[in-house]
């Protein structure tokens, strides 16, 4: 039986992963010393750390082969966050690709 709590942790972890990447992207402007002093860079690192800790908690409860595909949802969140927060343009091919990720995660989820 699949541990739904572990899947939930991975899904939340994927949100933190994507949010962390947005923070890192916002902090990645300027010189290296500016990047290291930027609050967005450190927020991105913190969110990534939280993501890793949640993922580790999930791995204690369920097999990696079951959980890992759900980590792919971070691509979905990152695209949505970059569209909303960074005002990036998302092409049709990216939307189609995200649909494929969603379908793949659903198929693996139902197959477990």
N, C-alpha and C positions, 0 to 999 in steps of 0.2 A: 504494500500500500504506500502510495506517495505521500510524503509529509507536506501538506498544504502550507503549514507555517514556514517551512524552509523555502518554498517557492515564493511566498509573500516577502520573506526577507531579501531574497535575490531581486525581486521586482523593486522593492524600496531601495536596495543597494544600487540598482541601475539608475534610478532617479538621482541619487546622490552622485553617481559617477558623471552623469550628464551635466548636472549643475556644477560640479567641480570643474569640468572642462570649460564651461562658460566662464567661470571665475578665472581660470588660467588664461583663457583667450583674452579676457578684458585686461589682465595684468601683463600681457605679453607685448606691451607697447613701450618703445624707448630702448635705452641702453640696458645692458645686463645688470648694472648696479641699480638702475631704476626698477627693473623687473623684480629684483630681489627685495626691494623696499616697498613694493606696491601692495596695498591691502588686498586687492583682488587676487593677486598671486597666492597669498597666504590663505585667503578664504578658499580658493580652489584646492590647495593642498589639504586643508582641513576637511573639506567635503569628500575628497578622494579617500582620506584616511577613514572617515566614517563609513564610506562605501565598503572599504576592505574589511573593516571590523564586522559589518553586517553580513558580508559574504562568508567570512570565517564562521560566524555563528550558524549560518545556513548549512555550510559544509559538514558541520558536526552532526546534522540531523538527516542528511540525504546524500545520495550518490552524486558525484560530480557529473556523470553522464546525463543525469536527469536535470540538474540545476543549470549547467553551463549554457544550454540554449536560451534559457530565460534571461541570461545576462545580455543577450543580443538586443533586448528591448532598450538598452542604453542608446543604441543608434536612433531609435524612434524618439526618445526623449531629447537627445542632443539636437536632432533636426528641428523638433518643435520649439525647443528653447532658443536655438540660434535664430529661428524665424521670428519669434516673439521679442526676445531681448536684444539681439544683435541686428535685427532687421535684414537678415540675409534672405536672398531670393532662393526659393526651392524649385528646382526644375521638375518637369513632369517625370523625367526618368528617375529622379530621386524619390518622388512620391510613389512611383511604381515599385521601386526597389524596397521602400518601406512596407508597402503592401505585401511583398514577398516575404519579408522578415516576419511580419505579423502572421501570415499564413503558416510559415514554417514553425514558428513558436507554438501556434495553436495545434498543429499536427503532432508535434513532439509532445506537447502537453497532454493531448488526448491519448497518445500512444503509450504513455507511461503508466 
